[in-house]
Amino acid sequence: MIGLLAFLHQRFAFALILFAAALGVWGSFGFLTRRQISPGFRSSYVLMIALTAVQGGIGLILVLMQGPDGLFEYNRLMLVKLGGPLARLTRRIRLPRPSWPSPAGSSPSRSGAAS
């Protein structure tokens, strides 16, 4: 049973990538020629969303059928695959320092707050 689900999961992943690429070409062509979105494009997009849900459901079933070892392997994989890029991304983003309002009656020079 796991072998069949793994095979379907792999095939649906490949089909989803090809389908998304085809929709991207179709949508780009429509955008460049300034055409409205056709009902066929919309229904194809809904079909891609449904295929994504099926793909995710099969993947979740596979992880849960493998027991704690499969769940541990999945979490480790997500940490390795997503942890590095997310850490690099958060190091690049420089958030502005918050400017706290100064207490009533005090000037920013006396409280040490940056303007």
DSSP file (Angstrom, degrees, kcal/mol; ACC not computed):
  #  RESIDUE AA STRUCTURE BP1 BP2  ACC     N-H-->O    O-->H-N    N-H-->O    O-->H-N    TCO  KAPPA ALPHA  PHI   PSI    X-CA   Y-CA   Z-CA
    1    1 A M     >        0   0    0      0, 0.0     4,-2.3     0, 0.0     5,-0.2   0.000 360.0 360.0 360.0 -43.0    0.0    0.0    0.0
    2    2 A I  H  >  +     0   0    0      1,-0.2     4,-2.6     2,-0.2     5,-0.2   0.885 360.0  54.5 -65.4 -37.2    2.8    2.4    0.9
    3    3 A G  H  > S+     0   0    0      2,-0.2     4,-2.1     1,-0.2    -1,-0.2   0.905 109.2  47.0 -62.4 -42.0    4.5    1.6   -2.4
    4    4 A L  H  > S+     0   0    0      2,-0.2     4,-2.6     1,-0.2    -2,-0.2   0.925 113.6  47.6 -65.7 -44.8    1.4    2.5   -4.4
    5    5 A L  H  X S+     0   0    0     -4,-2.3     4,-2.7     1,-0.2    -2,-0.2   0.888 111.3  50.9 -64.6 -38.0    0.9    5.7   -2.6
    6    6 A A  H  X S+     0   0    0     -4,-2.6     4,-2.2     2,-0.2    -1,-0.2   0.897 110.3  49.9 -65.6 -38.7    4.5    6.7   -3.0
    7    7 A F  H  X S+     0   0    0     -4,-2.1     4,-2.5     2,-0.2    -2,-0.2   0.936 113.2  45.7 -63.7 -46.6    4.3    6.0   -6.7
    8    8 A L  H  X S+     0   0    0     -4,-2.6     4,-3.0     1,-0.2     5,-0.3   0.899 111.3  53.2 -62.8 -40.4    1.1    8.1   -7.0
    9    9 A H  H  X S+     0   0    0     -4,-2.7     4,-1.7     1,-0.2    -1,-0.2   0.907 111.0  46.5 -61.1 -42.2    2.7   10.9   -4.9
   10   10 A Q  H  X S+     0   0    0     -4,-2.2     4,-1.9     2,-0.2    -2,-0.2   0.920 114.9  45.9 -67.1 -44.4    5.7   10.9   -7.2
   11   11 A R  H  X S+     0   0    0     -4,-2.5     4,-2.7     1,-0.2    -2,-0.2   0.899 111.7  50.9 -68.2 -40.7    3.6   11.0  -10.4
   12   12 A F  H  X S+     0   0    0     -4,-3.0     4,-2.5     2,-0.2    -1,-0.2   0.871 108.3  53.6 -64.3 -35.0    1.2   13.6   -9.1
   13   13 A A  H  X S+     0   0    0     -4,-1.7     4,-2.0    -5,-0.3    -2,-0.2   0.934 111.2  44.9 -63.9 -44.9    4.2   15.8   -8.2
   14   14 A F  H  X S+     0   0    0     -4,-1.9     4,-2.2     2,-0.2    -2,-0.2   0.919 114.6  48.4 -64.8 -43.5    5.6   15.5  -11.7
   15   15 A A  H  X S+     0   0    0     -4,-2.7     4,-2.6     1,-0.2    -2,-0.2   0.881 110.2  52.5 -63.5 -38.3    2.2   16.2  -13.3
   16   16 A L  H  X S+     0   0    0     -4,-2.5     4,-2.5     2,-0.2    -1,-0.2   0.895 108.9  49.1 -66.3 -40.0    1.7   19.2  -11.0
   17   17 A I  H  X S+     0   0    0     -4,-2.0     4,-2.1     2,-0.2    -2,-0.2   0.930 114.5  44.9 -65.2 -45.2    5.0   20.7  -12.0
   18   18 A L  H  X S+     0   0    0     -4,-2.2     4,-2.4     2,-0.2    -2,-0.2   0.903 114.1  49.4 -64.7 -40.6    4.2   20.3  -15.7
   19   19 A F  H  X S+     0   0    0     -4,-2.6     4,-2.5     2,-0.2    -2,-0.2   0.903 110.8  49.4 -66.2 -41.4    0.7   21.5  -15.3
   20   20 A A  H  X S+     0   0    0     -4,-2.5     4,-2.1     2,-0.2    -1,-0.2   0.891 111.1  50.2 -65.2 -38.6    1.9   24.6  -13.4
   21   21 A A  H  X S+     0   0    0     -4,-2.1     4,-2.2     2,-0.2    -2,-0.2   0.917 110.9  48.9 -65.0 -42.7    4.5   25.3  -16.1
   22   22 A A  H  X S+     0   0    0     -4,-2.4     4,-2.5     1,-0.2    -2,-0.2   0.911 111.9  48.6 -63.8 -42.0    1.8   25.0  -18.8
   23   23 A L  H  X S+     0   0    0     -4,-2.5     4,-3.0     1,-0.2     5,-0.2   0.866 109.2  54.1 -65.3 -35.1   -0.5   27.4  -16.9
   24   24 A G  H  X S+     0   0    0     -4,-2.1     4,-2.3     2,-0.2    -2,-0.2   0.909 110.7  45.0 -64.8 -41.7    2.4   29.8  -16.4
   25   25 A V  H  X S+     0   0    0     -4,-2.2     4,-2.5     2,-0.2    -2,-0.2   0.924 115.1  48.5 -66.2 -43.7    3.0   29.9  -20.2
   26   26 A W  H  X S+     0   0    0     -4,-2.5     4,-2.2     1,-0.2    -2,-0.2   0.928 114.3  45.2 -62.4 -46.3   -0.7   30.2  -20.9
   27   27 A G  H  X S+     0   0    0     -4,-3.0     4,-2.2     2,-0.2    -1,-0.2   0.883 112.6  50.9 -66.3 -38.7   -1.2   33.0  -18.4
   28   28 A S  H  X S+     0   0    0     -4,-2.3     4,-2.8    -5,-0.2     5,-0.2   0.905 109.9  50.3 -65.2 -41.0    2.0   34.8  -19.6
   29   29 A F  H  X S+     0   0    0     -4,-2.5     4,-1.9     1,-0.2    -2,-0.2   0.925 111.7  48.1 -62.1 -44.2    0.8   34.7  -23.2
   30   30 A G  H  <>S+     0   0    0     -4,-2.2     5,-2.9     1,-0.2    -2,-0.2   0.873 112.9  48.6 -63.6 -37.4   -2.6   36.1  -22.1
   31   31 A F  H ><5S+     0   0    0     -4,-2.2     3,-1.1     3,-0.2    -2,-0.2   0.927 111.7  48.1 -68.3 -45.0   -1.0   38.8  -20.2
   32   32 A L  H 3<5S+     0   0    0     -4,-2.8    -2,-0.2     1,-0.3    -1,-0.2   0.821 115.0  44.9 -68.2 -30.2    1.4   39.8  -22.9
   33   33 A T  T 3<5S-     0   0    0     -4,-1.9    -1,-0.3    -5,-0.2    -2,-0.2   0.365 111.6-123.5 -92.7   5.6   -1.4   39.9  -25.5
   34   34 A R  T < 5 +     0   0    0     -3,-1.1     2,-0.3     1,-0.2    -3,-0.2   0.866  55.7 155.1  56.1  43.6   -3.7   41.8  -23.0
   35   35 A R      < -     0   0    0     -5,-2.9    -1,-0.2    -6,-0.1     2,-0.1  -0.683  45.7-108.4 -96.0 153.4   -6.4   39.2  -23.1
   36   36 A Q        -     0   0    0     -2,-0.3     2,-0.4     1,-0.1    -1,-0.1  -0.388  46.1 -88.0 -73.0 158.4   -9.0   38.7  -20.4
   37   37 A I        -     0   0    0     -2,-0.1    -1,-0.1     1,-0.1   -10,-0.0  -0.541  48.7-137.1 -69.3 126.1   -8.7   35.5  -18.3
   38   38 A S     >  -     0   0    0     -2,-0.4     4,-2.1     1,-0.1     3,-0.2  -0.441  16.3-117.0 -83.4 157.8  -10.7   32.8  -20.1
   39   39 A P  H  > S+     0   0    0      0, 0.0     4,-2.5     0, 0.0     5,-0.2   0.836 116.6  58.2 -61.5 -30.8  -13.1   30.4  -18.3
   40   40 A G  H  > S+     0   0    0      2,-0.2     4,-2.0     1,-0.2     5,-0.1   0.891 105.7  48.2 -65.2 -38.4  -10.8   27.6  -19.5
   41   41 A F  H  > S+     0   0    0     -3,-0.2     4,-2.3     2,-0.2    -1,-0.2   0.918 111.7  49.9 -66.8 -43.0   -7.8   29.2  -17.7
   42   42 A R  H  X S+     0   0    0     -4,-2.1     4,-2.2     1,-0.2    -2,-0.2   0.927 112.0  46.7 -62.3 -44.2   -9.8   29.6  -14.5
   43   43 A S  H  X S+     0   0    0     -4,-2.5     4,-2.2     1,-0.2    -1,-0.2   0.867 111.2  52.3 -68.2 -33.9  -11.0   26.0  -14.5
   44   44 A S  H  X S+     0   0    0     -4,-2.0     4,-2.1     2,-0.2    -1,-0.2   0.886 108.6  51.0 -66.0 -37.3   -7.5   24.8  -15.2
   45   45 A Y  H  X S+     0   0    0     -4,-2.3     4,-2.1     2,-0.2    -2,-0.2   0.904 109.7  49.4 -65.9 -41.0   -6.3   26.8  -12.3
   46   46 A V  H  X S+     0   0    0     -4,-2.2     4,-2.3     1,-0.2    -2,-0.2   0.892 109.5  52.7 -64.1 -38.6   -9.0   25.3  -10.0
   47   47 A L  H  X S+     0   0    0     -4,-2.2     4,-2.4     1,-0.2    -2,-0.2   0.886 107.7  51.3 -63.1 -38.3   -7.9   21.8  -11.3
   48   48 A M  H  X S+     0   0    0     -4,-2.1     4,-2.2     2,-0.2    -2,-0.2   0.895 108.6  51.2 -65.5 -39.1   -4.3   22.6  -10.4
   49   49 A I  H  X S+     0   0    0     -4,-2.1     4,-2.1     2,-0.2    -2,-0.2   0.915 110.7  48.8 -63.3 -41.9   -5.4   23.6   -6.9
   50   50 A A  H  X S+     0   0    0     -4,-2.3     4,-2.4     1,-0.2    -2,-0.2   0.905 110.3  50.6 -64.4 -41.0   -7.3   20.3   -6.6
   51   51 A L  H  X S+     0   0    0     -4,-2.4     4,-2.5     1,-0.2    -1,-0.2   0.867 108.7  52.7 -64.2 -35.7   -4.3   18.4   -7.8
   52   52 A T  H  X S+     0   0    0     -4,-2.2     4,-2.6     2,-0.2    -1,-0.2   0.899 109.1  49.4 -65.0 -40.5   -2.2   20.2   -5.2
   53   53 A A  H  X S+     0   0    0     -4,-2.1     4,-2.5     2,-0.2    -2,-0.2   0.909 111.9  47.8 -65.2 -41.6   -4.7   19.2   -2.4
   54   54 A V  H  X S+     0   0    0     -4,-2.4     4,-2.6     2,-0.2     5,-0.2   0.922 112.1  50.5 -63.2 -43.5   -4.6   15.5   -3.6
   55   55 A Q  H  X S+     0   0    0     -4,-2.5     4,-2.2     1,-0.2    -2,-0.2   0.921 112.6  45.7 -60.4 -45.9   -0.8   15.6   -3.7
   56   56 A G  H  X S+     0   0    0     -4,-2.6     4,-2.4     2,-0.2    -1,-0.2   0.882 111.9  52.2 -66.0 -38.4   -0.6   17.1   -0.2
   57   57 A G  H  X S+     0   0    0     -4,-2.5     4,-2.5     2,-0.2    -2,-0.2   0.914 110.0  47.5 -64.4 -43.2   -3.2   14.6    1.1
   58   58 A I  H  X S+     0   0    0     -4,-2.6     4,-2.5     2,-0.2    -2,-0.2   0.909 112.4  50.4 -64.5 -40.8   -1.2   11.6   -0.3
   59   59 A G  H  X S+     0   0    0     -4,-2.2     4,-2.2    -5,-0.2    -2,-0.2   0.905 110.8  48.8 -63.0 -41.0    2.0   13.0    1.2
   60   60 A L  H  X S+     0   0    0     -4,-2.4     4,-2.5     2,-0.2    -2,-0.2   0.906 110.8  50.3 -65.8 -41.2    0.3   13.4    4.6
   61   61 A I  H  X S+     0   0    0     -4,-2.5     4,-2.4     1,-0.2    -2,-0.2   0.915 110.2  50.8 -61.8 -42.3   -1.0    9.9    4.5
   62   62 A L  H  X S+     0   0    0     -4,-2.5     4,-1.1     2,-0.2    -2,-0.2   0.914 111.2  47.5 -62.1 -42.2    2.4    8.6    3.6
   63   63 A V  H  < S+     0   0    0     -4,-2.2     3,-0.4     1,-0.2     8,-0.2   0.925 114.6  45.8 -65.1 -43.6    4.0   10.4    6.5
   64   64 A L  H >< S+     0   0    0     -4,-2.5     3,-1.0     1,-0.2    -1,-0.2   0.822 108.4  56.5 -71.5 -30.2    1.4    9.3    9.0
   65   65 A M  H 3< S+     0   0    0     -4,-2.4    -1,-0.2     1,-0.2    -2,-0.2   0.749  99.5  60.7 -72.3 -22.0    1.5    5.6    7.8
   66   66 A Q  T 3X S-     0   0    0     -4,-1.1     4,-0.8    -3,-0.4     3,-0.5   0.482 101.1-143.0 -85.1  -0.9    5.3    5.5    8.5
   67   67 A G  H <>  -     0   0    0     -3,-1.0     4,-1.9     1,-0.2     3,-0.3  -0.252  52.6 -28.1  75.5-162.5    4.7    6.2   12.2
   68   68 A P  H  > S+     0   0    0      0, 0.0     4,-2.6     0, 0.0    -1,-0.2   0.828 136.3  57.9 -60.7 -33.1    7.0    8.3   14.4
   69   69 A D  H  > S+     0   0    0     -3,-0.5     4,-2.3     2,-0.2    -2,-0.2   0.916 107.6  46.5 -64.4 -41.6   10.0    7.5   12.3
   70   70 A G  H  X S+     0   0    0     -4,-0.8     4,-2.4    -3,-0.3    -1,-0.2   0.892 113.0  49.1 -66.6 -39.9    8.4    8.9    9.2
   71   71 A L  H  X S+     0   0    0     -4,-1.9     4,-2.5    -8,-0.2    -2,-0.2   0.894 111.4  49.7 -67.0 -39.4    7.2   12.0   11.0
   72   72 A F  H  X S+     0   0    0     -4,-2.6     4,-2.4     2,-0.2    -2,-0.2   0.921 111.7  48.7 -63.3 -42.9   10.7   12.6   12.4
   73   73 A E  H  X S+     0   0    0     -4,-2.3     4,-2.3     2,-0.2    -2,-0.2   0.892 111.4  50.2 -64.3 -39.7   12.2   12.2    9.0
   74   74 A Y  H  X S+     0   0    0     -4,-2.4     4,-2.5     2,-0.2    -2,-0.2   0.931 111.6  47.3 -64.4 -45.9    9.7   14.6    7.5
   75   75 A N  H  X S+     0   0    0     -4,-2.5     4,-2.2     1,-0.2    -2,-0.2   0.896 112.7  49.6 -63.8 -39.3   10.4   17.2   10.2
   76   76 A R  H  X S+     0   0    0     -4,-2.4     4,-2.4     2,-0.2    -1,-0.2   0.907 110.9  50.2 -65.3 -40.9   14.2   16.8    9.7
   77   77 A L  H  X S+     0   0    0     -4,-2.3     4,-3.1     1,-0.2     5,-0.3   0.919 111.3  47.7 -63.5 -44.2   13.8   17.2    6.0
   78   78 A M  H  X>S+     0   0    0     -4,-2.5     4,-2.7     1,-0.2     5,-0.6   0.885 111.5  51.4 -65.7 -37.3   11.7   20.4    6.3
   79   79 A L  H  X5S+     0   0    0     -4,-2.2     4,-1.5    -5,-0.2     5,-0.4   0.917 115.6  41.1 -64.7 -42.3   14.2   21.8    8.8
   80   80 A V  H  X5S+     0   0    0     -4,-2.4     4,-0.8     3,-0.2    -2,-0.2   0.925 120.4  42.5 -71.0 -44.7   17.1   21.1    6.5
   81   81 A K  H  <5S+     0   0    0     -4,-3.1    -2,-0.2    -5,-0.2    -3,-0.2   0.881 131.1  22.3 -72.0 -38.9   15.3   22.2    3.3
   82   82 A L  H  X5S+     0   0    0     -4,-2.7     4,-2.1    -5,-0.3     5,-0.2   0.715 110.9  69.6-102.6 -24.1   13.7   25.3    4.7
   83   83 A G  H  X<S+     0   0    0     -4,-1.5     4,-2.4    -5,-0.6     5,-0.2   0.921  99.2  47.6 -64.7 -45.9   15.8   26.2    7.7
   84   84 A G  H  X S+     0   0    0     -4,-0.8     4,-2.3    -5,-0.4     5,-0.2   0.955 114.9  43.5 -63.2 -52.5   18.9   27.3    5.8
   85   85 A P  H  > S+     0   0    0      0, 0.0     4,-2.3     0, 0.0    -1,-0.2   0.890 115.0  50.2 -61.8 -37.9   17.1   29.6    3.3
   86   86 A L  H  X S+     0   0    0     -4,-2.1     4,-2.5     2,-0.2    -2,-0.2   0.898 110.2  50.0 -67.2 -38.3   14.9   31.1    6.0
   87   87 A A  H  X S+     0   0    0     -4,-2.4     4,-1.5    -5,-0.2    -1,-0.2   0.914 112.7  46.9 -65.3 -41.5   17.9   31.8    8.2
   88   88 A R  H  X S+     0   0    0     -4,-2.3     4,-1.3     1,-0.2    -2,-0.2   0.889 112.2  51.0 -66.0 -38.0   19.7   33.5    5.4
   89   89 A L  H  X S+     0   0    0     -4,-2.3     4,-1.5     1,-0.2     3,-0.2   0.913 109.3  49.2 -66.2 -42.4   16.6   35.5    4.5
   90   90 A T  H  < S+     0   0    0     -4,-2.5    -1,-0.2     1,-0.2    -2,-0.2   0.797 108.0  54.9 -71.0 -25.8   16.1   36.7    8.0
   91   91 A R  H  < S+     0   0    0     -4,-1.5    -1,-0.2     1,-0.2    -2,-0.2   0.828 108.4  49.4 -72.2 -29.9   19.7   37.8    8.3
   92   92 A R  H  < S+     0   0    0     -4,-1.3     2,-0.5    -3,-0.2    -2,-0.2   0.807  92.9  85.7 -77.8 -29.4   19.4   39.9    5.1
   93   93 A I     <  -     0   0    0     -4,-1.5     2,-0.7    -5,-0.1    -4,-0.0  -0.618  62.6-164.4 -79.2 120.5   16.2   41.7    6.2
   94   94 A R        -     0   0    0     -2,-0.5    -3,-0.1     3,-0.0    -2,-0.0  -0.904   7.8-154.9-106.3 108.6   17.1   44.7    8.3
   95   95 A L        -     0   0    0     -2,-0.7     2,-0.1     1,-0.1    -2,-0.0  -0.587  24.2-107.7 -81.5 143.0   14.0   45.9   10.2
   96   96 A P        -     0   0    0      0, 0.0    -1,-0.1     0, 0.0     3,-0.0  -0.396  36.6-106.8 -68.1 146.6   13.9   49.6   11.2
   97   97 A R        -     0   0    0      1,-0.1     2,-0.1    -2,-0.1    -3,-0.0  -0.520  39.8-108.3 -71.9 138.1   14.4   50.3   14.9
   98   98 A P        -     0   0    0      0, 0.0     2,-0.8     0, 0.0    -1,-0.1  -0.411  22.2-138.5 -68.9 142.1   11.2   51.3   16.5
   99   99 A S        -     0   0    0     -2,-0.1    16,-0.1    16,-0.1     3,-0.0  -0.886  20.0-153.8-102.1 108.2   10.9   54.9   17.5
  100  100 A W        -     0   0    0     -2,-0.8     2,-0.1     1,-0.1    13,-0.0  -0.573  23.1-107.3 -81.5 141.0    9.3   55.0   20.9
  101  101 A P        -     0   0    0      0, 0.0    -1,-0.1     0, 0.0     3,-0.1  -0.436  36.4-117.6 -67.3 139.6    7.4   58.1   21.9
  102  102 A S        -     0   0    0     -2,-0.1     3,-0.1     1,-0.1     4,-0.0  -0.459  36.8 -92.3 -76.0 150.9    9.2   60.2   24.4
  103  103 A P    >   -     0   0    0      0, 0.0     3,-1.9     0, 0.0    -1,-0.1  -0.241  56.4 -83.0 -60.4 151.8    7.5   60.7   27.8
  104  104 A A  T 3  S+     0   0    0      1,-0.3     3,-0.1    -3,-0.1     0, 0.0  -0.312 114.1  16.0 -60.0 131.8    5.4   63.8   28.1
  105  105 A G  T 3  S+     0   0    0      1,-0.3     2,-0.4    -3,-0.1    -1,-0.3   0.417 102.3 104.6  88.0  -2.0    7.4   66.9   28.9
  106  106 A S    <   -     0   0    0     -3,-1.9    -1,-0.3    -4,-0.0    -4,-0.1  -0.857  64.0-131.1-113.2 150.2   10.8   65.5   28.0
  107  107 A S    >>  -     0   0    0     -2,-0.4     4,-1.6     1,-0.1     3,-0.6  -0.630  24.0-116.2 -93.6 156.2   12.9   66.3   24.9
  108  108 A P  H 3>>S+     0   0    0      0, 0.0     4,-1.2     0, 0.0     5,-0.7   0.787 112.9  60.7 -62.6 -25.9   14.4   63.5   22.8
  109  109 A S  H 345S+     0   0    0      1,-0.2    -3,-0.0     2,-0.2     5,-0.0   0.869 106.8  44.1 -71.1 -34.4   17.9   64.8   23.6
  110  110 A R  H <45S+     0   0    0     -3,-0.6    -1,-0.2     1,-0.2    -4,-0.0   0.837 114.9  47.6 -78.7 -32.6   17.5   64.2   27.3
  111  111 A S  H  <5S-     0   0    0     -4,-1.6    -2,-0.2     2,-0.1    -1,-0.2   0.666 103.8-126.4 -85.2 -14.5   15.8   60.8   27.1
  112  112 A G  T  <5 +     0   0    0     -4,-1.2     2,-0.2     1,-0.3    -3,-0.1   0.547  56.6 148.7  85.0   6.3   18.4   59.4   24.6
  113  113 A A      < -     0   0    0     -5,-0.7    -1,-0.3    -6,-0.2     2,-0.2  -0.520  47.2-122.9 -76.7 141.3   15.7   58.3   22.1
  114  114 A A              0   0    0     -2,-0.2   -14,-0.1     1,-0.1    -1,-0.1  -0.582 360.0 360.0 -81.6 145.2   16.8   58.5   18.5
  115  115 A S              0   0    0     -2,-0.2    -1,-0.1   -16,-0.1   -16,-0.1   0.463 360.0 360.0 -94.2 360.0   14.7   60.6   16.2
